[in-house]
Amino acid sequence: MRTVAILLLMIAGLVSADRGAETVPVRGLCISAPAPGELDRFIRFIKEELAPRDVNTLVLMVDYAYQYKSHPELADPSGLSEQDVKRLVQVCRENHIRLIPQINLLGHQSWAEHTGKLLSVYPQFDETPRIKMPEKYKWPNADSLYCKSYCPLHPDIHKVIFDVVDELCDVFEADAFHAGMDEVFIIGDDSCPRCAGHDKAELYAGEVNAIRNHLAEKNRQLWIWGDRLIDGHATGAGMWEGSYNHTWKAVDMINKDVVICDWHYEKAFKTPVYFADKGFHVVTCPWRKPDVAVKEARMMKRFRRRAAEADKDKYYGMMQTVWNGTDDFLNSFYNGDSNKKNTEANCFRALFKKSE
């Protein structure tokens, strides 16, 4: 009952707002890994923009856009090479930026009409092989297909994904890994011979913990998006920012050293209180609305300042998200768009002011 009450108060906005001046530990950017042809420009951006704005965390969404050696069948031959990654590692180290690679695990194994690399190469891992990819994607649809998921109970899935996770973390010299895990609408499907009848929250928590435990063997930290751990019904957060298939119950089943990236793009939800109350470190993540990002940043600092001393660091910080691709973001950032206020580049500027 206490959790539901906290959530309802947060959504109703009944917590007073004021400004806090305290600096949060994480000042981050989450963006797709640059293509090799964009690497020079991206490195210049790190030096000339991230570092002067005191951005200290960079999550790079790599997925399979790397020339993997452990599973070359999954590698994009036009993706980043080991030499390319080492250039990123060096510039981030020189500028005191923590570099965290990401591969989307569990959900987001397809997009629109296209099946992703993992299920294209290993179709046996598909949670719902009965659902065929459409020639022209529409939402909603009769199959309730948003993105495909892999089956977390397939006996061979972890051998493959842990190989590429380890390789990516090794080449990035990373002490943390972001596994995505967001917007998982397909889980525990009734047609899956392994998952049918299983509790969806237990399946989700089991996969989070399996990934976390594997990373912990090499002292690496797991980061995930937080939307599947928010009760959509209780909060009114909507099906994208909250769970309507009961995976939210997993919040009480996963290890507390998992970092939760709590994304809200249209309004400043006060869900950091929820995650911190559950014992997690939480990072609030805006997208393209500068006003929302600034409100979220003030909120995060306020929560941190008012928290008990032992709980302050649970309010871990802020991370700008970019979903339009690295090339598009850099073009917008450097060339500008005077006709638009709500852009990722403007949101980034509002969130992280440049030091004089």
FIVEXKE-306564 format. One record per residue (C-alpha): residue in three letters; chain; x, z, y. Coordinates in nm, 2 decimals. Layout:
# residues N
SITE  residu  chaine      xx      zz      yy
SITE     ala       A       X       Z       Y
...
***
This chain:
# residues 356
SITE  residu  chaine      xx      zz      yy
SITE     met       A    0.00    0.00    0.00
SITE     arg       A    0.29    0.08    0.24
SITE     thr       A    0.43   -0.27    0.20
SITE     val       A    0.09   -0.44    0.26
SITE     ala       A    0.04   -0.22    0.57
SITE     ile       A    0.38   -0.32    0.71
SITE     leu       A    0.31   -0.69    0.65
SITE     leu       A   -0.02   -0.67    0.82
SITE     leu       A    0.13   -0.50    1.12
SITE     met       A    0.40   -0.75    1.14
SITE     ile       A    0.17   -1.05    1.13
SITE     ala       A   -0.07   -0.89    1.38
SITE     gly       A    0.22   -0.84    1.62
SITE     leu       A    0.15   -0.48    1.67
SITE     val       A    0.51   -0.38    1.70
SITE     ser       A    0.62   -0.36    2.06
SITE     ala       A    0.88   -0.61    2.19
SITE     asp       A    1.18   -0.53    2.40
SITE     arg       A    1.53   -0.65    2.44
SITE     gly       A    1.83   -0.53    2.25
SITE     ala       A    2.19   -0.60    2.35
SITE     glu       A    2.36   -0.52    2.02
SITE     thr       A    2.55   -0.80    1.85
SITE     val       A    2.43   -0.89    1.50
SITE     pro       A    2.69   -0.95    1.22
SITE     val       A    2.58   -1.30    1.12
SITE     arg       A    2.57   -1.58    1.38
SITE     gly       A    2.52   -1.88    1.16
SITE     leu       A    2.44   -2.25    1.12
SITE     cys       A    2.28   -2.41    0.81
SITE     ile       A    2.33   -2.79    0.80
SITE     ser       A    2.38   -3.07    0.55
SITE     ala       A    2.74   -3.14    0.46
SITE     pro       A    2.87   -3.43    0.66
SITE     ala       A    2.94   -3.76    0.50
SITE     pro       A    3.32   -3.85    0.48
SITE     gly       A    3.27   -4.09    0.77
SITE     glu       A    3.13   -3.81    0.99
SITE     leu       A    3.39   -3.55    0.89
SITE     asp       A    3.62   -3.60    1.20
SITE     arg       A    3.33   -3.56    1.44
SITE     phe       A    3.19   -3.26    1.25
SITE     ile       A    3.53   -3.09    1.26
SITE     arg       A    3.55   -3.15    1.63
SITE     phe       A    3.20   -2.99    1.66
SITE     ile       A    3.32   -2.68    1.47
SITE     lys       A    3.62   -2.64    1.70
SITE     glu       A    3.45   -2.72    2.03
SITE     glu       A    3.10   -2.58    1.98
SITE     leu       A    3.07   -2.34    1.69
SITE     ala       A    3.38   -2.14    1.77
SITE     pro       A    3.32   -2.10    2.14
SITE     arg       A    2.96   -1.99    2.07
SITE     asp       A    3.09   -1.72    1.83
SITE     val       A    2.92   -1.88    1.53
SITE     asn       A    3.09   -1.71    1.24
SITE     thr       A    2.89   -1.84    0.94
SITE     leu       A    2.84   -2.20    0.83
SITE     val       A    2.62   -2.28    0.53
SITE     leu       A    2.67   -2.64    0.42
SITE     met       A    2.40   -2.80    0.21
SITE     val       A    2.61   -3.00   -0.04
SITE     asp       A    2.39   -3.04   -0.34
SITE     tyr       A    2.55   -3.33   -0.53
SITE     ala       A    2.72   -3.50   -0.24
SITE     tyr       A    3.06   -3.40   -0.37
SITE     gln       A    3.29   -3.57   -0.62
SITE     tyr       A    3.25   -3.32   -0.90
SITE     lys       A    3.51   -3.32   -1.18
SITE     ser       A    3.33   -3.07   -1.41
SITE     his       A    3.02   -3.30   -1.43
SITE     pro       A    3.11   -3.64   -1.29
SITE     glu       A    2.78   -3.77   -1.40
SITE     leu       A    2.62   -3.56   -1.13
SITE     ala       A    2.87   -3.66   -0.86
SITE     asp       A    2.80   -3.88   -0.57
SITE     pro       A    3.10   -4.12   -0.55
SITE     ser       A    3.05   -4.15   -0.18
SITE     gly       A    3.03   -3.78   -0.13
SITE     leu       A    3.30   -3.54    0.00
SITE     ser       A    3.63   -3.53   -0.19
SITE     glu       A    3.84   -3.22   -0.26
SITE     gln       A    4.07   -3.32    0.03
SITE     asp       A    3.77   -3.35    0.26
SITE     val       A    3.65   -3.00    0.17
SITE     lys       A    3.99   -2.85    0.22
SITE     arg       A    3.99   -2.99    0.58
SITE     leu       A    3.66   -2.80    0.63
SITE     val       A    3.80   -2.49    0.47
SITE     gln       A    4.11   -2.50    0.70
SITE     val       A    3.92   -2.55    1.03
SITE     cys       A    3.67   -2.27    0.94
SITE     arg       A    3.95   -2.03    0.84
SITE     glu       A    4.13   -2.10    1.17
SITE     asn       A    3.82   -2.03    1.37
SITE     his       A    3.71   -1.72    1.17
SITE     ile       A    3.40   -1.89    1.03
SITE     arg       A    3.27   -1.79    0.68
SITE     leu       A    3.20   -2.11    0.49
SITE     ile       A    2.91   -2.10    0.23
SITE     pro       A    2.82   -2.40    0.02
SITE     gln       A    2.47   -2.47   -0.11
SITE     ile       A    2.31   -2.64   -0.40
SITE     asn       A    1.93   -2.63   -0.43
SITE     leu       A    1.85   -2.45   -0.75
SITE     leu       A    1.51   -2.41   -0.93
SITE     gly       A    1.29   -2.60   -0.68
SITE     his       A    1.36   -2.91   -0.47
SITE     gln       A    1.47   -3.12   -0.76
SITE     ser       A    1.28   -3.42   -0.61
SITE     trp       A    1.17   -3.54   -0.28
SITE     ala       A    0.88   -3.77   -0.20
SITE     glu       A    0.91   -4.06   -0.44
SITE     his       A    1.26   -3.98   -0.55
SITE     thr       A    1.38   -3.76   -0.84
SITE     gly       A    1.70   -3.57   -0.76
SITE     lys       A    2.03   -3.61   -0.93
SITE     leu       A    2.00   -3.32   -1.17
SITE     leu       A    1.67   -3.43   -1.33
SITE     ser       A    1.76   -3.80   -1.31
SITE     val       A    2.07   -3.73   -1.53
SITE     tyr       A    1.91   -3.45   -1.74
SITE     pro       A    1.54   -3.53   -1.76
SITE     gln       A    1.50   -3.27   -2.04
SITE     phe       A    1.54   -3.00   -1.77
SITE     asp       A    1.22   -3.10   -1.60
SITE     glu       A    0.96   -2.82   -1.59
SITE     thr       A    0.68   -3.08   -1.57
SITE     pro       A    0.78   -3.41   -1.74
SITE     arg       A    0.41   -3.49   -1.76
SITE     ile       A    0.40   -3.54   -1.38
SITE     lys       A    0.54   -3.89   -1.31
SITE     met       A    0.69   -3.96   -0.97
SITE     pro       A    0.45   -4.16   -0.76
SITE     glu       A    0.53   -4.50   -0.62
SITE     lys       A    0.41   -4.38   -0.28
SITE     tyr       A    0.41   -4.01   -0.22
SITE     lys       A    0.11   -3.83   -0.05
SITE     trp       A    0.03   -3.47    0.00
SITE     pro       A   -0.19   -3.32   -0.12
SITE     asn       A   -0.21   -3.51   -0.45
SITE     ala       A   -0.39   -3.47   -0.79
SITE     asp       A   -0.08   -3.33   -0.96
SITE     ser       A   -0.01   -3.07   -0.69
SITE     leu       A    0.34   -3.22   -0.67
SITE     tyr       A    0.55   -3.11   -0.37
SITE     cys       A    0.89   -3.11   -0.53
SITE     lys       A    0.99   -3.10   -0.90
SITE     ser       A    1.15   -2.78   -1.05
SITE     tyr       A    1.39   -2.74   -1.34
SITE     cys       A    1.28   -2.52   -1.63
SITE     pro       A    1.46   -2.18   -1.59
SITE     leu       A    1.42   -2.11   -1.96
SITE     his       A    1.58   -2.43   -2.09
SITE     pro       A    1.87   -2.32   -2.31
SITE     asp       A    2.12   -2.56   -2.16
SITE     ile       A    2.03   -2.55   -1.79
SITE     his       A    2.27   -2.27   -1.68
SITE     lys       A    2.57   -2.42   -1.85
SITE     val       A    2.54   -2.73   -1.64
SITE     ile       A    2.44   -2.57   -1.30
SITE     phe       A    2.69   -2.29   -1.33
SITE     asp       A    2.97   -2.54   -1.39
SITE     val       A    2.90   -2.72   -1.06
SITE     val       A    2.83   -2.40   -0.87
SITE     asp       A    3.17   -2.26   -0.98
SITE     glu       A    3.35   -2.58   -0.90
SITE     leu       A    3.19   -2.60   -0.55
SITE     cys       A    3.26   -2.23   -0.47
SITE     asp       A    3.62   -2.28   -0.59
SITE     val       A    3.69   -2.58   -0.38
SITE     phe       A    3.53   -2.42   -0.08
SITE     glu       A    3.72   -2.10   -0.15
SITE     ala       A    3.39   -1.93   -0.09
SITE     asp       A    3.29   -1.56   -0.14
SITE     ala       A    2.92   -1.65   -0.12
SITE     phe       A    2.69   -1.93   -0.24
SITE     his       A    2.34   -2.03   -0.11
SITE     ala       A    2.11   -2.13   -0.40
SITE     gly       A    1.81   -2.25   -0.19
SITE     met       A    1.52   -2.13   -0.41
SITE     asp       A    1.26   -2.21   -0.15
SITE     glu       A    0.92   -2.37   -0.17
SITE     val       A    0.89   -2.34   -0.55
SITE     phe       A    0.54   -2.44   -0.62
SITE     ile       A    0.60   -2.55   -0.98
SITE     ile       A    0.70   -2.26   -1.20
SITE     gly       A    0.57   -2.13   -1.53
SITE     asp       A    0.37   -2.45   -1.59
SITE     asp       A    0.11   -2.43   -1.86
SITE     ser       A    0.24   -2.74   -2.02
SITE     cys       A    0.60   -2.62   -2.05
SITE     pro       A    0.68   -2.51   -2.41
SITE     arg       A    0.91   -2.24   -2.29
SITE     cys       A    0.75   -2.11   -1.96
SITE     ala       A    0.38   -2.13   -2.04
SITE     gly       A    0.22   -1.79   -2.03
SITE     his       A    0.51   -1.62   -1.86
SITE     asp       A    0.46   -1.42   -1.54
SITE     lys       A    0.57   -1.64   -1.25
SITE     ala       A    0.73   -1.36   -1.06
SITE     glu       A    0.93   -1.25   -1.36
SITE     leu       A    1.04   -1.61   -1.41
SITE     tyr       A    1.15   -1.64   -1.05
SITE     ala       A    1.32   -1.30   -1.05
SITE     gly       A    1.49   -1.38   -1.38
SITE     glu       A    1.64   -1.70   -1.23
SITE     val       A    1.75   -1.53   -0.91
SITE     asn       A    1.92   -1.25   -1.11
SITE     ala       A    2.08   -1.49   -1.35
SITE     ile       A    2.24   -1.68   -1.06
SITE     arg       A    2.34   -1.36   -0.89
SITE     asn       A    2.49   -1.21   -1.20
SITE     his       A    2.70   -1.52   -1.27
SITE     leu       A    2.83   -1.52   -0.91
SITE     ala       A    2.91   -1.15   -0.93
SITE     glu       A    3.15   -1.21   -1.21
SITE     lys       A    3.38   -1.36   -0.94
SITE     asn       A    3.28   -1.12   -0.66
SITE     arg       A    3.06   -1.38   -0.49
SITE     gln       A    2.74   -1.30   -0.31
SITE     leu       A    2.41   -1.49   -0.35
SITE     trp       A    2.20   -1.61   -0.05
SITE     ile       A    1.85   -1.75   -0.09
SITE     trp       A    1.56   -1.85    0.13
SITE     gly       A    1.29   -1.57    0.15
SITE     asp       A    0.96   -1.76    0.15
SITE     arg       A    0.88   -1.71   -0.22
SITE     leu       A    0.91   -1.33   -0.18
SITE     ile       A    0.64   -1.31    0.09
SITE     asp       A    0.28   -1.26   -0.01
SITE     gly       A    0.10   -1.55    0.16
SITE     his       A   -0.24   -1.40    0.11
SITE     ala       A   -0.16   -1.06    0.26
SITE     thr       A    0.04   -1.21    0.56
SITE     gly       A   -0.14   -1.53    0.63
SITE     ala       A    0.20   -1.69    0.64
SITE     gly       A    0.08   -2.02    0.49
SITE     met       A    0.18   -2.19    0.16
SITE     trp       A    0.52   -2.30    0.29
SITE     glu       A    0.64   -1.97    0.45
SITE     gly       A    0.47   -1.75    0.19
SITE     ser       A    0.39   -1.75   -0.18
SITE     tyr       A    0.04   -1.82   -0.32
SITE     asn       A    0.14   -1.83   -0.68
SITE     his       A    0.24   -1.47   -0.71
SITE     thr       A    0.62   -1.52   -0.71
SITE     trp       A    0.63   -1.27   -0.41
SITE     lys       A    0.61   -0.99   -0.66
SITE     ala       A    0.97   -1.08   -0.76
SITE     val       A    1.08   -0.90   -0.44
SITE     asp       A    1.08   -0.58   -0.64
SITE     met       A    1.26   -0.73   -0.94
SITE     ile       A    1.57   -0.89   -0.79
SITE     asn       A    1.91   -0.73   -0.72
SITE     lys       A    1.93   -0.58   -0.37
SITE     asp       A    2.27   -0.73   -0.29
SITE     val       A    2.10   -1.08   -0.26
SITE     val       A    2.10   -1.19    0.11
SITE     ile       A    1.75   -1.31    0.22
SITE     cys       A    1.73   -1.60    0.47
SITE     asp       A    1.39   -1.54    0.63
SITE     trp       A    1.28   -1.87    0.79
SITE     his       A    0.99   -1.90    1.03
SITE     tyr       A    0.97   -2.19    1.26
SITE     glu       A    0.64   -2.18    1.45
SITE     lys       A    0.62   -1.81    1.55
SITE     ala       A    0.84   -1.50    1.54
SITE     phe       A    0.71   -1.32    1.23
SITE     lys       A    0.84   -0.97    1.19
SITE     thr       A    0.92   -1.00    0.82
SITE     pro       A    1.28   -0.87    0.86
SITE     val       A    1.12   -0.53    0.85
SITE     tyr       A    0.96   -0.61    0.52
SITE     phe       A    1.28   -0.73    0.36
SITE     ala       A    1.49   -0.45    0.51
SITE     asp       A    1.23   -0.19    0.39
SITE     lys       A    1.28   -0.34    0.04
SITE     gly       A    1.65   -0.28    0.06
SITE     phe       A    1.78   -0.63    0.14
SITE     his       A    2.01   -0.77    0.40
SITE     val       A    1.81   -1.03    0.60
SITE     val       A    1.90   -1.32    0.82
SITE     thr       A    1.63   -1.47    1.04
SITE     cys       A    1.63   -1.85    1.05
SITE     pro       A    1.47   -2.07    1.33
SITE     trp       A    1.46   -2.45    1.34
SITE     arg       A    1.36   -2.65    1.64
SITE     lys       A    1.17   -2.43    1.89
SITE     pro       A    1.41   -2.26    2.14
SITE     asp       A    1.14   -2.01    2.25
SITE     val       A    1.08   -1.90    1.90
SITE     ala       A    1.45   -1.87    1.82
SITE     val       A    1.51   -1.65    2.13
SITE     lys       A    1.22   -1.42    2.04
SITE     glu       A    1.35   -1.39    1.68
SITE     ala       A    1.70   -1.31    1.81
SITE     arg       A    1.57   -1.03    2.04
SITE     met       A    1.35   -0.90    1.76
SITE     met       A    1.64   -0.89    1.51
SITE     lys       A    1.86   -0.70    1.76
SITE     arg       A    1.58   -0.46    1.84
SITE     phe       A    1.51   -0.38    1.48
SITE     arg       A    1.89   -0.33    1.42
SITE     arg       A    1.92   -0.10    1.72
SITE     arg       A    1.62    0.11    1.62
SITE     ala       A    1.70    0.14    1.25
SITE     ala       A    1.85    0.44    1.09
SITE     glu       A    2.23    0.42    1.09
SITE     ala       A    2.24    0.35    0.71
SITE     asp       A    1.99    0.06    0.75
SITE     lys       A    2.13   -0.12    1.06
SITE     asp       A    2.33   -0.38    0.87
SITE     lys       A    2.03   -0.48    0.67
SITE     tyr       A    1.93   -0.66    0.99
SITE     tyr       A    2.21   -0.90    0.92
SITE     gly       A    2.17   -1.17    1.19
SITE     met       A    2.05   -1.51    1.29
SITE     met       A    2.10   -1.86    1.14
SITE     gln       A    2.00   -2.19    1.30
SITE     thr       A    1.87   -2.44    1.04
SITE     val       A    1.90   -2.82    1.07
SITE     trp       A    1.69   -3.05    0.85
SITE     asn       A    1.73   -3.39    1.01
SITE     gly       A    2.08   -3.46    0.87
SITE     thr       A    2.42   -3.40    1.02
SITE     asp       A    2.46   -3.74    1.18
SITE     asp       A    2.12   -3.72    1.35
SITE     phe       A    2.19   -3.36    1.47
SITE     leu       A    2.53   -3.45    1.62
SITE     asn       A    2.38   -3.76    1.79
SITE     ser       A    2.11   -3.54    1.94
SITE     phe       A    2.35   -3.27    2.04
SITE     tyr       A    2.61   -3.50    2.21
SITE     asn       A    2.37   -3.77    2.34
SITE     gly       A    2.07   -3.55    2.43
SITE     asp       A    1.70   -3.63    2.45
SITE     ser       A    1.57   -3.55    2.79
SITE     asn       A    1.21   -3.61    2.68
SITE     lys       A    1.20   -3.34    2.42
SITE     lys       A    1.23   -2.96    2.45
SITE     asn       A    1.18   -2.87    2.08
SITE     thr       A    1.48   -3.01    1.91
SITE     glu       A    1.73   -2.86    1.67
SITE     ala       A    2.01   -2.92    1.92
SITE     asn       A    1.82   -2.74    2.20
SITE     cys       A    1.72   -2.46    1.97
SITE     phe       A    2.09   -2.42    1.86
SITE     arg       A    2.20   -2.41    2.23
SITE     ala       A    1.93   -2.15    2.32
SITE     leu       A    2.03   -1.93    2.02
SITE     phe       A    2.40   -1.94    2.07
SITE     lys       A    2.52   -1.96    2.42
SITE     lys       A    2.87   -2.10    2.48
SITE     ser       A    3.14   -1.86    2.60
SITE     glu       A    3.28   -1.93    2.94
***
